[in-house]
Amino acid sequence: AMYSIWRTAFVIALLGVGSVLFGRDAARLSSRITKPLAVLAEDMNKVSELLLDEVTLKESPIFEVNVMLDAFMKMKTGLTSFIKFVPRMVVRNLLKSGKTGVTGVEGVERKQLTIFFSNIANFEEVSEKLETLEMMEMLSEYFSEMSTIFEESDGTLIEFVGDEILALWNAPLDVQNHQAACCDASLRMQEKVKECFETRWQQKGWPWID
């Protein structure tokens, strides 16, 4: 009877130690899987916002996770190439909208749009007063400030042509009162140009742009 008791106690103790060791190994294994997946999920959110430069993927010791990482990197590379030919705002809005269109053509549907054109009225006069590199710097700052206004008002920047800007509202994202949103952005553009001239551009010796 004593032998049976000791044997039973030994088996129970052995099972207890085994369960502790197994639980520890299982937790370690789970951590090795879940941590890379959590990083991958965070990076996928960054890619959905086109924050591609902030994505830093690390190789995982788990084969299946590495397969997912490889597929994800290929998707990131494809998006990076795509936005070289399509405005970043268009790609970002398409990702946000998640729409496929209703006309049978992927990503296409019939909508009413507000289309915006602008250019610098005195551009020829301005270009005569600035060196080429100064002109490029000024246009870069100008376009950057204007792009921010479009994005904040849910507009979509289509392209820059010389000093001209083409943008639109209500595509690909639906924008309520898109006509008013465009007019409001236009007024904000004029205010921003005045602000930039008074706070920065005039100090650099750049001429007024209208």
SEMAR-232202 format. One record per residue: x, y, z of N, C-alpha, C, O in turn; residue in three letters. Coordinates in steps of 0.02 Angstrom, whole numbers, plus 50000, padded with zeros to 5 digits. Layout:
BEGIN
XYZXYZXYZXYZALA...
END
This chain:
BEGIN
500424994050000500005000050000500445006350000500305011249964ALA500985006250041501425012050043501775013149976501875018749953MET501945007449944502265007949879501795011249828502005015449789TYR501165009349830500675012249784500575019649796500505023649750SER500585021549862500495028549879501085032649853500985037949822ILE501695030249866502285033849842502305034249765502485039349736TRP502115028649734502105028649660501605033649633501735037149585ARG501025033949665500515038649644500745045849655500645050249612THR501055046949713501315053649728501845055749678501865061449655ALA502285050949660502815052349612502515054149543502745058849511PHE502015050249522501705051549457501365058449457501415062149408VAL501025060149513500695066749518501205072449514501115077449480ILE501765071349552502295076449552502595077249482502715082749458ALA502705071449449502985071549382502525075149333502745079149291LEU501875073749339501385077149296501365084649311501305088749265LEU501425086449376501425093549394502015097149364501945102549336GLY502615094249372503215097349343503165097749267503335102849236VAL502905092249237502835092249165502355097649140502475100849090GLY501805098549177501315103649156501605110649162501475114949120SER502015111849214502335118349223502815119749165502805125049135VAL503245114649151503725115449097503375116349029503575120448988LEU502845112349019502475112848956502145119648950502145122748897PHE501855122149006501535128749005502025134148989501875138848952GLY502635133549017503145138649004503355138548930503435143748898ARG503455132348904503645131748834503085134148788503205137448737ASP502465132548807501895134648766501845142248766501705145248714ALA501955145448824501925152748827502485155848785502375160848751ALA503085152748788503645155248748503495154548674503625159148635ARG503215148748655503045147648585502505152548562502535155348507LEU502005153348605501465158048588501725165148579501515168648533SER502195167148622502485173848617502865174648553502845179948522SER503225169448533503625169748471503175170448410503375173048358ARG502545168148416502085168648360501695175248362501625178648312ILE501435176848422500985182648427501355189348420501075194048392THR501965189848446502325196248441502455198348369502305203948351LYS502725193848326502805195848256502145197448221502115201848179PRO501605193848240500955195248210500695202048232500375205548192LEU500825203948295500605210548318500985216048281500685221048262ALA501635215048271502035219948232501785220248161501725225748132VAL501635214448132501375214248063500715217948058500605221648010LEU500265216948107499615220448106499715228048109499375231748075ALA500175230248152500315237448157500595240248092500405245648071GLU501045236348061501335238647998500825238747942500855242947897ASP500345234047943499825234047893499385240147899499165242947848MET499255242347961498875248547970499255254547942498955259047913ASN499925254547950500325259947923500295260047847500255265347816LYS500315254047817500285253647744499605256047719499555259147666VAL499065254547757498405256847736498355264447735497945267147699SER498795267847774498825275147774499385277647729499515283647726GLU499705272947692500265274447648500865277547685501235281547657LEU500945275647747501535277747786502075272447775502295269147822LEU502285271747712502715266247693503415266647724503725261547737LEU503655272747735504325273547763504365271447836504915270347862ASP503795271047869503785269247941503725261747952503725259548009GLU503685257947898503615250647904504295247447913504725248147869VAL504405243947968505035240547981504885233348003504775232048062THR504895228847955504735221947969505375218147989505915219347962LEU505305213548037505865209448060505715202048047505145199848054LYS506235198448028506145191348014505945187548077506185189048131GLU505505182648069505255178748125505545171748122505685169148068SER505645168448180505885161548179505335156648158505485150748146PRO504715158948152504165154648131504095154948056504005160348027ILE504125149148023504115148847950503485151947921503525156047875PHE502905150147949502275152647921502225160247928501955163647883GLU502475163047983502465170347991502915173647939502745178947913VAL503485170547924503935173247873503605173147804503725177647763ASN503195168047791502835167847727502365173847722502305176947669VAL502015175447777501575181247779501965187747770501755192247734MET502545188147803502955194147798503195195147726503215200747701LEU503385189747693503615190147624503065192647578503175196947536ASP502455190047587501885192247547501725199647561501555203447516ALA501795201547625501655208447644502165213247612501975218547588PHE502805211347611503315215547581503205216247506503335221647478MET502965210947473502815211447402502245216447390502255220247342LYS501745216347435501195221047429501445228147439501245232747403MET501885229247488502165235847501502555238247441502505244147422LYS502955233847410503345235747351502885237747293503015242547257THR502335233947285501865235547233501535242347243501465246147196GLY501345243847305501045250347321501555256047310501375261347283LEU502175254847330502695259947320502775261647246502855267447228THR502755256547204502805257647132502185261147105502235265547062SER501605259147132500965261947107500915269447119500695273147076PHE501125271647179501045278647196501545283147161501515289247166ILE502015280147124502455284147082502085286747020502295291646989LYS501545283247002501175285046941500485287746956500165290746912PHE500235286647017499575289047037499665293347099500025291347144VAL499345299147102499425303447161499305299647226498835295747231PRO499735300947275499695297447340499005298247371498735293547401ARG498705304247364498045305547394497515300947363497065298647397MET497575299847297497095295547262497145288447289496645285147303VAL497765285947295497865279147319497615278547391497275273647407VAL497765283447434497555283247504496785283247508496495279447548ARG496465287447469495735287747471495405281447445494885279347470ASN495715278347394495455272047369495505266647423495045262647430LEU496055266647459496135261747513495625262947568495345258247597LEU495495269347583495005271047635494305269147615493915266547656LYS494135270447552493445269447530493255262047526492695260147543SER493725257847504493595250747499493045249047449492715243847455GLY492945253447399492405252347351492675249047288493265249647271LYS492225245447253492425242047192492035244447131492135242047076THR491585249247141491205251947085490575248147071490475242647097GLY490135251047030489485247947017489365247146942488815245146922VAL489855248646902489745248446829490045242246797490035241546736THR490315237646838490635231746810491375232746799491735228046784GLY491605238946805492325240346797492595241546867492335245746904VAL493125238046885493385238446953493575245646971493975248746936GLU493305248147026493485254747050493155260547014493355266247024GLY492655259246971492345264546931491605264946947491255259946950VAL491355271046956490645272146963490495279346940490935283546938GLU489865280546922489665287146898489505291646958489105289747001ARG489815297546960489705302147016489725309346991490015310846938LYS489415313647030489475320847017490085323347055490165321847115GLN490515327147022491135329547052491165337147051490835340447010LEU491565339847096491765346847091492505346847072492925344247109THR492655349647014493345349546987493655356446995493345361546981ILE494275356347018494625362547036495245363446993495655358846986PHE495315369346965495935371246929496195377746959495805382146977PHE496845378246965497135384646985497835385346955498155380346939SER498045391546947498745392746930498955399446960498545403246986ASN499605400746958499875406946985499805412346932500085411846877ILE499425417546948499245422646898499865426246871499915427546811ALA500345427746915500935431446894501545427046890502095429146906ASN501445420746868501985415946869502575417946823503155417046842PHE502415420546765502955422546719503385428046750503995428046743GLU503065432746783503425438146816503845435446873504415437546883GLU503565430746912503925427846968504535423846943505075424346972VAL504435419946891504985415646866505565419746840506135417346839SER505435425846817505975430146793506395432946850506965434946839GLU506115433046910506465436046967506855430947008507265432947050LYS506745424546996507065419447037507515415046995507395413746936LEU508055412647026508475407646995508095401046993507595400147028GLU508335396446951507975390146941507875386347006507335383947020THR508415385747046508365381947109507895385447158507525382147195LEU507915392147159507465395747203506745394747181506295393947223GLU506615394747116505945393547090505695386647109505115385747128MET506145381647104505945374847122505785374347197505305371047216MET506185377747238506065377647310505395381047327505015378547368GLU505275386747295504655390347308504045386247287503555385747325MET504075383247227503505379247204503405373147249502835371147262LEU503955370147272503905364347316503535366147380503095362447403SER503715371847410503375374047471502645375747457502195374047495GLU502535379247401501855381247382501405375047373500855374747400TYR501645370147334501255364147322501135360147386500595357447397PHE501635359947429501565356347493501015359447536500605355847565SER501015366047540500495369447580499805368447550499325367247587GLU499755368847485499105368047452498855360847459498255359747469MET499315355947454499115348947459498815347547528498335343747534SER499105350547580498845349647647498125352047652497705348847684THR497975357747620497295360447622496815355647586496255354547611ILE497015352947529496585348147494496435342147538495865339947543PHE496955339547569496865333547610496415334947670495995330747687GLU496505340647702496095342347761495365343447743494935342747786GLU495225345147680494535346347659494245340447620493725341147587SER494585334647624494355328447590494375329147515494015325647480ASP494795333647490494885334047417495405329047394495785326247434GLY495435327947329495915323247300496345327047250496105329547199THR496985327347265497465330547220497595325847161497775320047171LEU497515328347101497625324247042498325325147015498695320347005ILE498535331447002499205332546976499405339846979498985344346985GLU500055340946975500345347546965500605347846893500925343146870PHE500465353346859500735354346791501055361246790500695366346786VAL501715361546794502035368146799501835371346864501975368646918GLY501495377046860501235380346920500505378946931500195381546978ASP500205374846888499485373446892499345367546938499755363046946GLU498745367646967498515362247011497835359846986497395363746971ILE497765353246983497115350146967496915345747026497295341347047LEU496325347047053496065343047109495315342147100495005345247058ALA495035337747141494305336747137494045334547205494415332247248LEU493395335147212493035333147273492485328247255492195328547200TRP492335323747301491805318647296492025312447259491605308547237ASN492675311347251492925305047223493665304447244494025309347245ALA493865298347261493455292347266493015292147329492535288347331PRO493185296247380492765296347440492155300847429492195305947394LEU491585298947458490995303247455491105309247501491315308447559ASP490965315147476491045321347515490385325147512490175327347458VAL490075326047570489455329947571489615337347558490125339947580GLN489165340647521489265347747504489955348947474490315353547493ASN490125344647426490805345047397490925351647361491495353947357HIS490395354647333490485361147301490725366347352491185370147338GLN490395366447410490585371147463491285369647489491665374247505ALA491445363147494492105361247518492655363847472493185365947495ALA492525363647407493005366147359493085373747365493645376347365CYS492525377247371492555384547378492925386547442493315391247443CYS492785382847496493115384347559493865383147554494265387147579ASP494055377747520494775376347511495105381847469495675383747482ALA494745384447419495015389847378495165396047419495695399247411SER494705397847463494815403647507495395402347555495795406847568LEU495435396247580495975394547626496655394847590497155396747619ARG496665392947526497285393347487497535400547483498125401847492MET497075405047469497275412147464497525414747531498025418447533GLN497205412747585497425414847652498115411847668498535415147697GLU498215405547649498855402147663499425405347624499975406147651LYS499305407247561499825410547522500025417147555500615418747559VAL499535420947577499675427247611500075426047675500555429647689LYS499865421047713500215419447776500935417247763501395419547797GLU501035412947714501715410547698502165416247674502755416547692CYS501875420747634502265426347609502485430847667503065433047670PHE502035432247713502185436947768502645433847820503035437347852GLU502605427247830502995424047883503655421047859504135420547898THR503685418947795504295415447773504555417947706505145419647700ARG504125418147656504355419147588504655426147577505155426847542TRP504355431147608504605437947599505315438547629505745441947601GLN505435435147685506085435247716506625431947673507215433547678GLN506405427147631506875423847586506995427847522507405425947480LYS506635433447516506715437447456506305435147397506425437147340GLY505815430747411505385428347357504835433447342504585436747388TRP504655434247279504135439047261503445436547281503345430547292PRO502975441247284502275439447299501985435347241502095437047183TRP501605430047258501255426347207500505427147218500275427647275ILE500135427247164499425428847166499035423047138498415423347136ASP
END
